[in-house]
Amino acid sequence: PLLPHPACLLRIEACVPDFRSCRLSAAMAAFLRTAARRSLAAARTVRPAAQPTWSVAARPAAVARTAMPSIQAMQVRNYGPAEEDEEPRFLEMVKLNFDKAAGILSKEYDAGLLEVIKGCNSVLRVQFPLRRDDDTIEIINAYRAQHSHHRLPTKGGIRFAPVVDLQEVEALASLMTYKCSMVDVPFGGAKGGIRITPQNYSKRELEKVVRRYTIELFKYGFLGPAVDVPAPDVGTGEREMAWMKDQYQTLFGVNDINAPGCVTGKPITSGGIVGRTEATGRGVYYATREFVNHPKVMKAIGVETGIPNKTVVVQGYGNVGFYASRYFNRAGAKVTGICEYDGCIMNPDGLDIPALEEYFKKNKTIRGFPGATEETDDNTAAMYLECDILVPAAMEKVIDRSNAGRIKAKIVTEAANGPVTPAAEEIMAANGTICLPDMLVNAGGVTVSYFEWLKNLNHVRFGRLTKRWEERSKVGLIEQLEEATGRKVAPDVVGRLIAGPSELDIVNSGLEDTMISAVHACVDAAFKHKTSYRVGAFVVSVRKIADVYLDAGLTV
């Protein structure tokens, strides 16, 4: 029989994950899944080699591959229907991890309540036209998902990528819910995306896309400082957030004094906050440092505590990888390898990170950096180096069961969302490698976004009202100290002691305290329930959400 084109079936699958939100019979749902799998199989010119089942016991400790696919190929193949011998899709990965925590919490909370927490509340899929600079018209596909409304507003980034679909934004929205709960940020989770490759569009075209997307979000109730607050993600940044804020404020927020809080990650000139750009990378460092300084955690894997002299490999040198590398280097670690989309650079004695930053800003690539002793076109090669800490900081599912056995790091710090699949985590655990979970480790971005949102609602920068008062108070203390001891304090020491905190000082202090508290809660839960740190983090997060529902009551 004739089968539908696989792209059509992928769209069905993307728009209706698990087919539970569509009024289809079970038989029809089964037919569509089967047809999608068969059609995809027929469309492929080269089928990948059959993979073994997930059983770790039946799998050798080290997995050898003659040829590794590129990072781009790893990303693209992870969308669409999952075949029986393939790993779960990203959305299913999140649900699997949730289910492990739900199993632990099932004696404390009703199963129905846990299902409420697990499900995604609202999703939006829109299409709109874009008139390109050459006067042609292109259809743009855009998405937004609001996973949980247990707290408002919902919060989550917006990404521009060619592989964005509804399943991905739903998965990322659910992670945002658990992430906000983990770090005590009072938001529900959301996520959005536009299916484009931003490098293929001019600045003018991208501005048109962002402004129209802003209108569509507001039209359907997916935007507002008290409703849903986007932020930057892959492929977006301060510029796009400034456009969104301007569009919202101009069209819909002229009578709303809190309108600048409709998005975070904005430039300072548009109401942003100092420290937001580097917040996720800094948070990755803080969280990893706390894990590495924890005696019980390090004893379990036979590694000494402390960041100094640890070897670090970073996969992905975008915003998160860039700043994570900086802070690991400043703390005394040696960054021995970095992967980017166009290849890897390595130096066993440690790369000169300040010099690499300048080189990268000037050349827009890590390739050709003179401080590297080895360079390769293989953009995954450095991931398999001997090191203490591997930081995947790019996209999801870059470590799966096909390459997990090649990971030699003792610690994998998930700076990206979902970079390690469940099967890969099992394989690495059997080899003595621990995973520090994304929903905790990369929560620095949403934490500082929360600070920015508070700044927008308060209409004053942090420290402005107290900085000079604190300085005068400290001067008085120093004068009393000098009078009591009969000795003068050196002027440079006085300057350091009396300086009141800047906005950046306050932001970094709040971020550090947040990450420290979250790490200790995660570790305590993991040891209490004798489970992984990922499941421990889910247990902490889901328990907080469940308590909100129980205290507030369920809507009838």
C-alpha positions as CSV (number, residue, x, y, z in Angstrom):
1,P,0.0,0.0,0.0
2,L,1.1,3.6,-0.6
3,L,2.5,5.3,2.5
4,P,2.4,9.0,3.3
5,H,5.6,11.0,2.8
6,P,7.7,10.7,6.0
7,A,7.8,14.5,6.4
8,C,4.0,14.6,6.7
9,L,4.1,11.9,9.4
10,L,6.8,13.7,11.2
11,R,4.6,16.7,11.4
12,I,1.8,14.7,12.8
13,E,4.1,13.2,15.4
14,A,5.6,16.5,16.3
15,C,2.3,18.3,16.6
16,V,0.6,15.4,18.6
17,P,3.2,13.8,20.8
18,D,1.9,10.4,22.1
19,F,-1.4,11.2,20.2
20,R,-3.1,11.8,23.6
21,S,-4.1,15.4,22.8
22,C,-5.8,14.4,19.6
23,R,-9.2,12.6,19.2
24,L,-7.9,9.6,17.5
25,S,-8.7,6.0,18.2
26,A,-6.1,3.8,19.6
27,A,-6.1,1.8,16.3
28,M,-5.5,5.0,14.3
29,A,-2.7,6.1,16.6
30,A,-1.0,2.8,16.2
31,F,-1.5,2.9,12.4
32,L,0.1,6.3,12.2
33,R,3.1,5.3,14.3
34,T,3.7,2.2,12.2
35,A,3.3,4.0,8.9
36,A,5.7,6.7,10.1
37,R,8.4,4.2,11.0
38,R,8.0,2.2,7.8
39,S,8.0,5.3,5.7
40,L,11.1,6.7,7.3
41,A,12.8,3.3,6.9
42,A,12.0,3.3,3.2
43,A,13.2,6.9,2.8
44,R,16.6,6.2,4.3
45,T,19.3,5.3,1.9
46,V,21.7,4.1,4.6
47,R,20.3,2.3,7.7
48,P,22.4,2.6,10.8
49,A,23.7,-0.6,12.2
50,A,21.3,-2.4,14.6
51,Q,21.9,-1.4,18.2
52,P,21.7,-3.7,21.2
53,T,19.1,-3.3,23.8
54,W,19.6,-1.0,26.8
55,S,20.8,-3.7,29.1
56,V,24.1,-2.5,30.6
57,A,25.0,-5.9,31.9
58,A,24.9,-7.3,28.3
59,R,26.9,-4.5,26.9
60,P,30.7,-4.3,27.0
61,A,32.2,-1.6,29.2
62,A,33.9,0.2,26.3
63,V,32.2,0.8,23.0
64,A,34.3,1.1,19.9
65,R,33.1,2.9,16.8
66,T,35.0,3.2,13.6
67,A,33.3,6.4,12.5
68,M,31.4,8.9,14.7
69,P,28.7,11.1,13.2
70,S,29.0,14.9,13.5
71,I,27.3,16.8,16.3
72,Q,24.8,18.1,13.7
73,A,23.9,14.6,12.6
74,M,23.5,13.5,16.2
75,Q,21.0,16.3,16.8
76,V,19.0,15.9,13.6
77,R,18.5,12.1,14.0
78,N,16.9,12.6,17.5
79,Y,13.6,14.1,16.2
80,G,10.6,12.3,14.8
81,P,9.3,8.9,15.7
82,A,11.5,6.7,17.8
83,E,12.0,3.3,16.2
84,E,11.9,0.2,18.4
85,D,15.7,-0.2,18.4
86,E,16.3,3.5,19.0
87,E,16.5,5.5,22.2
88,P,13.6,7.6,23.4
89,R,12.9,11.0,22.0
90,F,13.8,14.0,24.2
91,L,10.3,14.4,25.5
92,E,10.2,10.7,26.5
93,M,13.6,11.0,28.1
94,V,12.2,13.7,30.5
95,K,9.2,11.6,31.3
96,L,11.3,8.5,32.0
97,N,13.3,10.5,34.5
98,F,10.2,11.9,36.1
99,D,8.7,8.4,36.4
100,K,11.8,7.3,38.4
101,A,11.3,10.1,40.9
102,A,7.5,9.5,40.9
103,G,8.2,5.9,41.9
104,I,10.0,7.1,45.0
105,L,7.3,9.7,45.8
106,S,4.3,7.4,45.1
107,K,3.9,6.6,48.9
108,E,3.8,10.3,49.7
109,Y,1.5,11.7,46.9
110,D,-1.5,10.5,45.0
111,A,-0.7,9.0,41.6
112,G,-3.2,11.4,39.9
113,L,-1.4,14.4,41.4
114,L,1.9,13.2,40.0
115,E,0.3,12.8,36.6
116,V,-0.9,16.4,36.8
117,I,2.6,17.6,37.5
118,K,4.0,15.4,34.6
119,G,1.7,16.6,31.9
120,C,2.1,19.7,29.7
121,N,-0.7,22.3,30.3
122,S,-0.7,24.4,27.1
123,V,0.9,24.3,23.7
124,L,0.9,26.7,20.8
125,R,1.8,26.1,17.2
126,V,1.6,29.0,14.7
127,Q,2.6,29.7,11.1
128,F,3.1,33.1,9.7
129,P,4.5,34.6,6.5
130,L,7.9,36.4,6.2
131,R,8.6,38.6,3.2
132,R,12.3,38.1,2.6
133,D,14.7,40.8,1.5
134,D,14.6,39.4,-2.1
135,D,10.8,39.9,-2.0
136,T,10.0,36.2,-1.8
137,I,7.6,34.9,0.8
138,E,8.5,32.1,3.3
139,I,6.3,30.4,5.9
140,I,7.7,30.4,9.4
141,N,6.8,27.7,11.9
142,A,6.9,28.8,15.6
143,Y,6.0,27.1,18.9
144,R,5.5,27.8,22.6
145,A,4.7,25.4,25.4
146,Q,3.6,26.2,29.0
147,H,4.2,23.1,31.0
148,S,2.9,24.0,34.4
149,H,0.8,26.8,35.9
150,H,1.3,25.9,39.5
151,R,3.2,29.2,39.8
152,L,2.9,32.2,37.5
153,P,4.3,33.6,35.3
154,T,5.7,30.7,33.3
155,K,9.3,31.1,32.3
156,G,11.5,29.7,29.5
157,G,13.8,30.6,26.6
158,I,13.2,30.9,22.9
159,R,15.5,29.1,20.5
160,F,16.1,29.5,16.8
161,A,17.1,26.2,15.3
162,P,16.3,24.2,12.1
163,V,15.3,21.2,14.3
164,V,12.8,22.9,16.6
165,D,9.4,21.1,16.9
166,L,6.6,20.9,19.4
167,Q,8.0,17.8,21.1
168,E,11.2,19.6,21.8
169,V,9.7,22.7,23.2
170,E,7.3,20.6,25.4
171,A,10.3,18.6,26.7
172,L,12.3,21.8,27.4
173,A,9.2,23.4,29.0
174,S,8.9,20.5,31.4
175,L,12.5,20.7,32.3
176,M,12.1,24.4,33.1
177,T,9.3,23.6,35.5
178,Y,11.5,21.1,37.4
179,K,14.5,23.4,37.1
180,C,12.7,26.5,38.6
181,S,11.4,24.3,41.4
182,M,14.9,22.9,42.1
183,V,16.4,26.4,42.6
184,D,13.3,27.9,44.4
185,V,12.5,30.3,41.5
186,P,8.7,30.9,41.7
187,F,7.9,30.3,38.0
188,G,6.2,27.6,36.1
189,G,8.1,26.1,33.1
190,A,7.7,27.2,29.5
191,K,9.7,27.1,26.3
192,G,9.5,28.4,22.8
193,G,11.2,28.1,19.4
194,I,11.1,29.1,15.8
195,R,12.2,26.6,13.2
196,I,14.8,28.6,11.3
197,T,18.6,28.7,10.8
198,P,19.3,32.2,12.0
199,Q,22.6,32.5,10.0
200,N,20.5,32.2,6.8
201,Y,18.6,35.4,7.5
202,S,19.5,39.1,7.5
203,K,19.2,41.2,10.7
204,R,16.1,42.9,9.2
205,E,14.5,39.6,8.4
206,L,15.2,38.2,11.9
207,E,13.7,41.4,13.4
208,K,10.5,40.9,11.4
209,V,10.3,37.2,12.6
210,V,10.8,38.2,16.2
211,R,8.2,41.0,16.2
212,R,5.6,38.9,14.5
213,Y,6.2,36.0,16.9
214,T,5.7,38.5,19.8
215,I,2.3,39.4,18.4
216,E,1.3,35.8,18.0
217,L,2.4,34.9,21.5
218,F,0.4,37.8,23.0
219,K,-2.6,37.0,20.8
220,Y,-3.0,33.5,22.3
221,G,-2.1,34.4,25.9
222,F,1.5,33.2,25.9
223,L,3.3,36.5,26.7
224,G,3.2,39.1,29.5
225,P,5.1,39.9,32.7
226,A,2.4,38.1,34.8
227,V,1.7,35.4,32.3
228,D,4.7,34.0,30.4
229,V,8.2,35.5,30.3
230,P,10.6,34.4,27.6
231,A,14.4,34.6,27.6
232,P,17.3,33.9,25.2
233,D,18.2,30.3,24.3
234,V,20.1,28.6,21.4
235,G,20.3,31.0,18.5
236,T,18.9,34.0,20.3
237,G,20.3,36.7,22.7
238,E,20.0,40.2,24.0
239,R,19.1,41.6,20.6
240,E,16.1,39.4,20.1
241,M,14.9,40.0,23.6
242,A,15.2,43.8,23.1
243,W,13.0,43.5,20.0
244,M,10.4,41.4,21.8
245,K,10.3,43.8,24.7
246,D,9.9,46.8,22.4
247,Q,7.2,45.2,20.4
248,Y,5.2,44.1,23.5
249,Q,5.6,47.5,25.2
250,T,4.7,49.5,22.1
251,L,1.6,47.5,21.1
252,F,0.3,46.0,24.3
253,G,2.1,47.5,27.3
254,V,1.6,51.3,27.0
255,N,-0.5,51.3,30.1
256,D,1.4,48.7,32.0
257,I,4.3,50.0,34.1
258,N,5.7,46.5,34.4
259,A,5.8,45.9,30.7
260,P,9.7,45.6,30.6
261,G,9.3,42.4,32.6
262,C,7.7,40.7,29.7
263,V,11.1,39.1,28.8
264,T,14.4,38.7,30.5
265,G,18.0,38.5,29.1
266,K,17.6,42.0,27.7
267,P,20.4,44.5,27.2
268,I,21.0,46.9,30.2
269,T,19.6,49.7,28.1
270,S,16.3,47.9,27.8
271,G,15.9,47.0,31.4
272,G,18.3,44.1,31.7
273,I,20.5,43.2,34.6
274,V,24.3,43.0,35.0
275,G,25.5,39.4,35.0
276,R,22.7,37.8,33.0
277,T,24.8,37.1,29.9
278,E,27.3,34.9,31.8
279,A,24.9,33.6,34.4
280,T,24.4,30.1,33.0
281,G,28.1,29.4,32.6
282,R,28.9,30.9,36.0
283,G,26.1,28.7,37.5
284,V,27.6,25.6,35.8
285,Y,30.9,26.4,37.6
286,Y,29.3,27.0,41.0
287,A,27.3,23.8,40.9
288,T,30.2,21.7,39.7
289,R,32.4,23.2,42.3
290,E,30.0,22.3,45.1
291,F,29.7,18.7,43.9
292,V,33.5,18.4,43.6
293,N,33.9,19.9,47.0
294,H,31.5,17.5,48.6
295,P,33.5,14.7,50.3
296,K,30.8,12.0,50.0
297,V,30.3,12.6,46.3
298,M,34.0,12.5,45.5
299,K,34.7,9.5,47.7
300,A,32.1,7.5,45.8
301,I,34.0,7.9,42.6
302,G,37.5,7.9,44.0
303,V,38.4,11.5,43.1
304,E,40.0,14.2,45.3
305,T,37.9,17.2,46.3
306,G,38.6,20.6,44.9
307,I,38.6,22.3,41.4
308,P,42.3,23.3,41.2
309,N,44.3,21.1,38.9
310,K,41.3,19.2,37.6
311,T,41.2,18.7,33.9
312,V,38.1,19.9,32.0
313,V,36.8,19.3,28.5
314,V,34.1,21.6,27.2
315,Q,31.8,20.5,24.3
316,G,30.3,23.6,22.7
317,Y,31.8,27.0,22.9
318,G,28.7,29.1,22.7
319,N,27.6,31.4,25.5
320,V,27.5,28.6,28.2
321,G,30.7,26.9,27.2
322,F,32.5,30.2,26.8
323,Y,31.8,31.4,30.3
324,A,32.0,27.9,31.9
325,S,35.5,27.6,30.5
326,R,36.4,31.0,31.9
327,Y,35.4,30.3,35.4
328,F,36.9,26.8,35.6
329,N,40.1,28.3,34.3
330,R,40.0,31.1,36.9
331,A,39.5,28.6,39.7
332,G,42.7,26.7,38.7
333,A,41.4,23.9,36.5
334,K,43.0,23.1,33.2
335,V,40.8,23.2,30.2
336,T,42.5,20.6,28.0
337,G,40.0,20.4,25.1
338,I,37.1,22.3,23.5
339,C,34.7,21.0,20.8
340,E,32.9,23.3,18.4
341,Y,30.7,22.6,15.4
342,D,33.7,23.0,13.1
343,G,36.2,20.8,15.0
344,C,38.2,20.4,18.2
345,I,41.3,22.0,19.8
346,M,43.3,20.4,22.5
347,N,46.3,21.0,24.8
348,P,47.2,18.4,27.5
349,D,48.9,21.2,29.6
350,G,45.7,23.4,29.4
351,L,44.5,25.9,26.9
352,D,45.2,29.6,27.5
353,I,41.6,30.5,28.0
354,P,42.0,34.4,28.1
355,A,43.9,34.2,24.9
356,L,41.3,31.8,23.4
357,E,38.5,34.2,24.3
358,E,40.2,37.1,22.4
359,Y,41.0,34.8,19.5
360,F,37.4,33.6,19.3
361,K,35.9,37.1,19.5
362,K,38.1,38.2,16.6
363,N,37.9,35.1,14.4
364,K,34.5,33.7,15.3
365,T,36.1,30.2,15.5
366,I,38.4,28.2,17.7
367,R,40.1,26.7,14.8
368,G,43.6,27.8,14.2
369,F,44.2,29.0,17.8
370,P,47.9,29.1,18.2
371,G,47.8,27.8,21.8
372,A,46.4,24.4,20.8
373,T,48.9,21.6,20.4
374,E,46.4,19.4,18.5
375,E,43.5,20.3,16.2
376,T,41.0,18.1,14.3
377,D,38.0,18.3,12.0
378,D,36.3,15.7,14.1
379,N,34.0,17.8,16.3
380,T,33.5,15.1,18.9
381,A,37.2,14.0,19.3
382,A,37.9,16.0,22.5
383,M,34.9,14.4,24.3
384,Y,36.8,11.2,24.6
385,L,39.9,12.5,26.2
386,E,41.0,11.4,29.6
387,C,39.8,14.2,32.0
388,D,38.2,14.8,35.3
389,I,35.2,16.8,34.1
390,L,33.4,16.8,30.8
391,V,31.0,19.7,30.2
392,P,28.6,19.1,27.3
393,A,27.3,22.6,26.7
394,A,25.7,22.5,23.3
395,M,22.6,20.5,22.4
396,E,20.6,17.5,23.7
397,K,21.5,13.8,23.2
398,V,25.1,14.3,22.2
399,I,26.1,11.4,24.5
400,D,24.0,8.3,23.8
401,R,24.4,4.6,24.0
402,S,26.5,4.5,20.9
403,N,29.3,6.6,22.3
404,A,28.8,6.6,26.1
405,G,31.4,3.8,26.5
406,R,34.1,6.0,25.1
407,I,33.6,8.7,27.7
408,K,36.6,8.7,30.1
409,A,35.6,11.6,32.3
410,K,34.8,10.9,35.9
411,I,32.2,13.6,36.0
412,V,29.8,14.7,33.3
413,T,28.4,18.2,34.0
414,E,25.3,18.8,31.9
415,A,25.6,22.4,31.0
416,A,23.2,21.9,28.0
417,N,19.6,20.6,28.3
418,G,19.4,16.8,28.0
419,P,22.9,16.1,26.6
420,V,22.9,12.6,28.0
421,T,20.3,9.9,27.2
422,P,19.0,7.5,29.9
423,A,20.9,4.5,28.3
424,A,24.1,6.5,28.1
425,E,23.8,7.5,31.8
426,E,23.5,3.8,32.7
427,I,26.5,2.8,30.7
428,M,28.6,5.6,32.2
429,A,27.5,4.8,35.7
430,A,28.6,1.2,35.1
431,N,32.0,2.6,34.1
432,G,32.2,4.8,37.2
433,T,31.2,8.1,35.7
434,I,28.6,10.3,37.5
435,C,26.2,12.8,35.7
436,L,25.5,16.1,37.3
437,P,21.9,16.8,36.1
438,D,21.0,19.6,33.7
439,M,17.9,20.7,35.7
440,L,20.3,21.8,38.5
441,V,23.6,22.6,36.9
442,N,22.4,25.0,34.2
443,A,19.8,26.7,36.3
444,G,22.0,29.8,36.7
445,G,20.3,31.4,33.7
446,V,16.8,31.2,35.0
447,T,18.0,32.2,38.5
448,V,19.4,35.5,37.2
449,S,16.4,36.0,34.9
450,Y,14.3,35.9,38.1
451,F,16.5,38.6,39.5
452,E,16.1,40.7,36.3
453,W,12.3,40.2,36.5
454,L,12.3,41.4,40.1
455,K,14.3,44.4,39.1
456,N,11.8,45.3,36.4
457,L,8.9,45.0,38.8
458,N,10.7,47.1,41.4
459,H,11.9,49.7,38.9
460,V,15.3,50.1,40.6
461,R,18.6,48.4,40.2
462,F,19.9,46.3,43.1
463,G,22.2,48.1,45.5
464,R,21.1,51.6,44.5
465,L,19.3,52.4,47.8
466,T,21.8,50.8,50.2
467,K,25.3,51.0,48.7
468,R,26.5,54.3,50.2
469,W,24.8,53.6,53.6
470,E,26.7,50.3,53.8
471,E,30.0,52.0,53.0
472,R,29.4,54.7,55.7
473,S,28.6,52.0,58.2
474,K,31.9,50.2,57.5
475,V,33.9,53.4,57.7
476,G,32.6,53.8,61.2
477,L,33.6,50.3,62.2
478,I,37.1,50.8,60.8
479,E,37.5,54.1,62.7
480,Q,36.5,52.3,65.9
481,L,39.0,49.5,65.2
482,E,41.8,52.0,64.6
483,E,41.0,53.9,67.8
484,A,40.9,50.7,69.8
485,T,44.2,49.3,68.4
486,G,46.1,52.6,67.9
487,R,47.1,51.4,64.4
488,K,46.0,52.7,61.0
489,V,44.6,50.4,58.4
490,A,46.3,50.7,55.0
491,P,44.3,52.9,52.6
492,D,44.1,50.1,49.9
493,V,42.7,47.7,52.6
494,V,40.2,50.3,53.7
495,G,39.0,50.7,50.1
496,R,38.4,47.0,49.8
497,L,36.6,46.6,53.1
498,I,34.2,49.6,52.9
499,A,33.1,49.2,49.2
500,G,29.4,48.6,49.1
501,P,28.1,45.9,46.8
502,S,27.4,46.7,43.1
503,E,24.5,45.2,41.3
504,L,26.9,42.6,39.9
505,D,28.1,41.7,43.4
506,I,24.5,41.2,44.6
507,V,23.5,39.1,41.5
508,N,26.6,36.9,41.8
509,S,26.1,36.4,45.5
510,G,22.4,35.4,45.0
511,L,23.4,33.1,42.2
512,E,26.1,31.4,44.2
513,D,23.9,30.9,47.2
514,T,21.1,29.5,45.1
515,M,23.4,26.9,43.4
516,I,25.0,25.9,46.7
517,S,21.6,25.3,48.4
518,A,20.3,23.3,45.4
519,V,23.4,21.1,45.1
520,H,23.2,20.1,48.8
521,A,19.5,19.4,48.5
522,C,20.2,17.2,45.5
523,V,23.0,15.3,47.1
524,D,21.1,14.7,50.3
525,A,18.1,13.3,48.3
526,A,20.3,11.1,46.2
527,F,22.1,9.5,49.2
528,K,18.8,9.2,51.2
529,H,17.1,7.3,48.4
530,K,20.2,5.5,47.1
531,T,19.7,6.8,43.6
532,S,21.4,9.0,41.0
533,Y,21.9,12.7,41.3
534,R,19.4,13.3,38.5
535,V,16.7,11.3,40.2
536,G,17.6,13.0,43.5
537,A,17.1,16.4,41.8
538,F,13.7,15.3,40.4
539,V,12.6,14.1,43.8
540,V,13.4,17.4,45.4
541,S,11.8,19.4,42.6
542,V,8.6,17.3,42.2
543,R,8.0,17.3,46.0
544,K,8.0,21.1,46.0
545,I,5.6,21.3,43.2
546,A,3.3,18.7,44.7
547,D,3.3,20.7,48.0
548,V,2.2,23.8,46.1
549,Y,-0.8,21.9,44.6
550,L,-1.7,20.4,48.0
551,D,-1.6,23.7,49.8
552,A,-3.4,25.7,47.1
553,G,-5.9,23.0,46.2
554,L,-6.8,21.8,42.8
555,T,-9.2,23.8,40.6
556,V,-12.6,22.1,40.1
